[in-house]
Amino acid sequence: MIFSLKIVFWTSLAVVVYSYIIYPGLLTLFARAFGRPVTCSDDYLPPIGVLVPAYNEEKVIARKIDNILAMDYPPDKISVWVGSDCSDDNTDAIVKAIAAANPRVHFWRSTQRGGKTGIVNGLAPQIDSEIILLTDANTMHRTECFRAMARHFVDPAVGGVAGHIEHKTTAGNENAETVYRRFESHQKVLEGRLHSTISAFGGSYAIRKGLFRPIPKNAYSNDDVLIPMNIIRQGYRIIYEMDAVAEEDMTETVSSEFQRRVRIGAGNFQSFFWLLDFFNPLRGWPWFCYISHKVTRWFSPFFILFCFFSCLLVAVFGGSDLYKFLLSWAIIFSLSGLTYHQVPLKINRHIFYFFAMNLALLLGSLRFAGGIRSAVWKRTERT
């Protein structure tokens, strides 16, 4: 029994360490050794249709449309397509008024609520541009963003380009989510050099319209995984472009950010069962990146629990000083995160975020287990 617990402990620890430490290191080495360049041209400017799902976005929707139309990109090659998910505020009226004055702005209202998934599935086929750029109403692009994305599509092997998103923070108020996004972005860049980044940030990514495939109607907060992976399935690459910068405001409260993470967690486990074909090693680098970056990360809450409780049992019943030592450090590590608000050190903040993120994943798995029948959710309030 003790021997079996030791195997569980070391296996679980190895998976967590591999996911967060070893894989990023291997990715750096592999990208340098096996990376494949992408052809780019700053002169390549294909027509872009910007798809904006909106539900009760009256506070930001006019600014969002202005932001898109102000891009450093030929005006005749940009169109805006706003899809209302049955908004019951002034969103529809605002967009209709803008569309009446500007033929480049289009409005479509869903007949029933279907979340972002319903809007994307319903509106994407109507867009008449070569490139579809999917974005959120609260995401504001910097003026050079569209050009930075478009230049990659001159390469016929590229099926999509994921943009870089930064959180707007005040001085001295950088949160752990911002640091984690930088960590994620670096990995996405390297994955794109190998073959493809296997997910995008949902607020800003572009795809070839001809490669769009509808996603399941109950897809829950995971279009930025499923749509890129559908493109990879068709043999194309997804590139991550750091110069295609957009900005998002931070969520208003810790609790709202946590609930957003739970929702994403539920969508991750939903995606896992829709992407089982990527367990095939014959898919090459996308297989390696998907298993290493996503699957191990999604299941890390379970491995953390296995690691802790197996160590606890071995320390108590096995009498091993090594496991007592490891258990002591695990407790200290956990307490430093749990007491972050009382001892607000920078390292404690990141440990707190690590545990909060994994707790949200764990709760997301429970939400998934309870059944996800609709893609609808309540919008996240932001500063």
Backbone hydrogen bonds, N-H to C=O, Kabsch-Sander energy under -0.5 kcal/mol:
donor,donor_aa,acceptor,acceptor_aa,energy
5,L,1,M,-2.1
6,K,2,I,-2.1
7,I,3,F,-1.9
8,V,4,S,-2.2
9,F,5,L,-2.5
10,W,6,K,-2.6
11,T,7,I,-2.3
12,S,8,V,-2.4
13,L,9,F,-2.7
14,A,10,W,-2.1
15,V,11,T,-2.0
16,V,12,S,-2.0
17,V,13,L,-2.6
18,Y,14,A,-2.6
19,S,15,V,-2.4
20,Y,16,V,-2.0
21,I,17,V,-2.4
22,I,17,V,-1.9
23,Y,18,Y,-3.4
25,G,21,I,-1.3
26,L,22,I,-2.8
27,L,23,Y,-2.9
28,T,24,P,-1.6
29,L,25,G,-1.8
30,F,26,L,-3.1
31,A,27,L,-2.4
32,R,28,T,-1.5
33,A,29,L,-2.0
34,F,30,F,-3.5
35,G,31,A,-1.2
36,R,193,R,-3.4
41,S,151,R,-1.2
44,Y,41,S,-1.4
45,L,43,D,-0.8
48,I,77,K,-3.3
49,G,131,I,-3.0
50,V,48,I,-0.6
50,V,79,S,-3.1
51,L,49,G,-0.6
51,L,133,L,-2.5
52,V,50,V,-0.6
52,V,81,W,-2.9
54,A,83,G,-2.7
60,V,57,E,-1.3
61,I,57,E,-2.5
64,K,60,V,-2.5
65,I,61,I,-2.2
66,D,62,A,-2.3
67,N,63,R,-2.2
68,I,64,K,-2.0
69,L,65,I,-2.4
70,A,66,D,-1.1
71,M,68,I,-1.5
72,D,143,T,-2.3
73,Y,71,M,-2.0
77,K,74,P,-2.4
78,I,75,P,-1.4
79,S,48,I,-2.0
80,V,104,R,-3.0
81,W,50,V,-3.2
82,V,80,V,-0.5
82,V,106,H,-2.7
83,G,52,V,-2.2
83,G,81,W,-0.5
84,S,82,V,-0.6
84,S,108,W,-2.8
85,D,54,A,-2.9
85,D,83,G,-0.5
86,C,84,S,-1.5
94,I,90,N,-2.3
95,V,91,T,-2.3
96,K,92,D,-2.7
97,A,93,A,-2.0
98,I,94,I,-1.8
99,A,95,V,-2.9
100,A,96,K,-2.1
101,A,97,A,-0.9
101,A,98,I,-0.6
102,N,98,I,-1.1
105,V,102,N,-1.9
106,H,80,V,-3.1
108,W,82,V,-2.3
110,S,84,S,-2.6
118,G,114,G,-1.7
119,I,115,G,-1.7
120,V,116,K,-2.7
121,N,117,T,-2.7
122,G,118,G,-1.9
123,L,119,I,-2.7
124,A,120,V,-2.2
126,Q,123,L,-1.5
127,I,123,L,-0.8
127,I,124,A,-1.1
131,I,47,P,-2.0
132,I,207,I,-2.8
133,L,49,G,-2.4
133,L,131,I,-0.5
134,L,132,I,-0.6
134,L,205,Y,-3.0
135,T,51,L,-2.1
136,D,203,G,-0.8
137,A,53,P,-0.6
139,T,136,D,-1.4
140,M,138,N,-0.5
140,M,247,E,-2.7
141,H,139,T,-0.5
142,R,245,V,-2.5
145,C,142,R,-2.3
148,A,144,E,-2.0
149,M,145,C,-1.6
150,A,146,F,-2.9
151,R,147,R,-1.9
152,H,149,M,-1.4
153,F,150,A,-1.5
154,V,151,R,-0.7
155,D,152,H,-1.8
158,V,155,D,-1.8
159,G,157,A,-0.5
159,G,237,R,-2.8
160,G,237,R,-1.5
161,V,206,A,-2.7
162,A,239,I,-3.4
163,G,204,S,-2.4
164,H,241,E,-0.7
164,H,244,A,-2.1
166,E,246,A,-2.7
168,K,248,E,-2.8
169,T,167,H,-0.5
173,N,170,T,-2.3
178,T,175,N,-0.7
179,V,175,N,-1.3
180,Y,176,A,-2.6
181,R,177,E,-2.2
182,R,178,T,-1.7
183,F,179,V,-1.9
184,E,180,Y,-2.6
185,S,181,R,-3.0
186,H,182,R,-2.2
187,Q,183,F,-1.4
188,K,184,E,-2.3
189,V,185,S,-2.2
190,L,186,H,-1.8
191,E,187,Q,-2.6
192,G,188,K,-2.1
193,R,189,V,-1.3
194,L,190,L,-1.7
195,H,191,E,-2.9
197,T,238,I,-2.3
200,A,224,D,-2.3
202,G,200,A,-0.6
204,S,201,F,-2.1
205,Y,134,L,-1.9
206,A,161,V,-3.0
207,I,132,I,-2.6
208,R,159,G,-2.1
209,K,130,E,-2.6
211,L,208,R,-1.6
212,F,209,K,-1.7
219,A,216,P,-2.4
221,S,219,A,-0.8
225,V,222,N,-1.5
226,L,222,N,-2.6
227,I,223,D,-2.4
229,M,225,V,-2.2
230,N,226,L,-2.1
231,I,227,I,-1.5
232,I,228,P,-2.2
233,R,229,M,-2.2
234,Q,230,N,-0.9
235,G,232,I,-2.2
236,Y,231,I,-1.7
237,R,157,A,-2.8
239,I,160,G,-2.4
241,E,162,A,-2.8
241,E,239,I,-0.5
242,M,240,Y,-0.6
244,A,241,E,-1.1
245,V,243,D,-1.6
246,A,164,H,-2.3
247,E,140,M,-3.2
248,E,166,E,-2.4
249,D,138,N,-0.5
250,M,168,K,-0.6
252,E,381,E,-1.8
257,E,253,T,-1.8
258,F,254,V,-2.3
259,Q,255,S,-2.3
260,R,256,S,-1.8
261,R,257,E,-2.0
262,V,258,F,-2.1
263,R,259,Q,-2.2
264,I,260,R,-2.3
265,G,261,R,-2.6
266,A,262,V,-2.3
267,G,263,R,-2.0
268,N,264,I,-2.1
269,F,265,G,-1.9
270,Q,266,A,-1.7
271,S,267,G,-2.4
272,F,268,N,-2.1
273,F,269,F,-1.1
274,W,270,Q,-0.7
274,W,271,S,-0.9
275,L,271,S,-1.0
275,L,272,F,-0.7
278,F,275,L,-1.9
279,F,276,L,-1.8
280,N,277,D,-1.2
283,R,280,N,-2.1
284,G,281,P,-2.1
287,W,284,G,-0.7
288,F,284,G,-1.8
289,C,285,W,-3.0
290,Y,286,P,-2.5
291,I,287,W,-2.4
292,S,288,F,-2.2
293,H,289,C,-2.9
294,K,289,C,-0.6
294,K,290,Y,-1.6
295,V,290,Y,-2.2
296,T,291,I,-2.0
298,W,294,K,-3.2
299,F,295,V,-2.0
300,S,297,R,-0.8
302,F,299,F,-0.7
303,F,299,F,-1.6
304,I,300,S,-2.6
305,L,301,P,-1.9
306,F,302,F,-2.7
307,C,303,F,-2.4
308,F,304,I,-2.4
309,F,305,L,-2.5
310,S,306,F,-2.1
311,C,307,C,-1.8
312,L,308,F,-2.4
313,L,309,F,-2.3
314,V,310,S,-2.2
315,A,311,C,-2.6
316,V,312,L,-2.2
317,F,313,L,-2.8
318,G,313,L,-0.5
318,G,314,V,-2.0
319,G,314,V,-0.6
320,S,314,V,-0.7
324,K,320,S,-1.7
325,F,321,D,-2.4
326,L,322,L,-2.4
327,L,323,Y,-2.4
328,S,324,K,-2.1
329,W,325,F,-2.0
330,A,326,L,-2.0
331,I,327,L,-2.3
332,I,328,S,-2.3
333,F,329,W,-2.6
334,S,330,A,-2.3
335,L,331,I,-2.8
336,S,332,I,-2.1
337,G,333,F,-1.1
338,L,334,S,-2.5
339,T,335,L,-2.1
340,Y,337,G,-1.4
342,Q,339,T,-0.6
343,V,339,T,-3.0
345,L,343,V,-2.7
349,R,345,L,-1.9
350,H,346,K,-1.7
351,I,347,I,-2.0
352,F,348,N,-2.6
353,Y,349,R,-2.2
354,F,350,H,-2.2
355,F,351,I,-2.2
356,A,352,F,-2.7
357,M,353,Y,-2.9
358,N,354,F,-1.8
359,L,355,F,-2.5
360,A,356,A,-2.3
361,L,357,M,-1.8
362,L,358,N,-2.1
363,L,359,L,-2.6
364,G,360,A,-2.4
365,S,361,L,-2.1
366,L,362,L,-1.4
367,R,363,L,-2.2
368,F,364,G,-2.5
369,A,365,S,-2.4
370,G,366,L,-1.6
371,G,368,F,-1.7
373,R,371,G,-0.6
375,A,217,K,-0.5
381,E,379,R,-0.5
383,T,250,M,-2.6
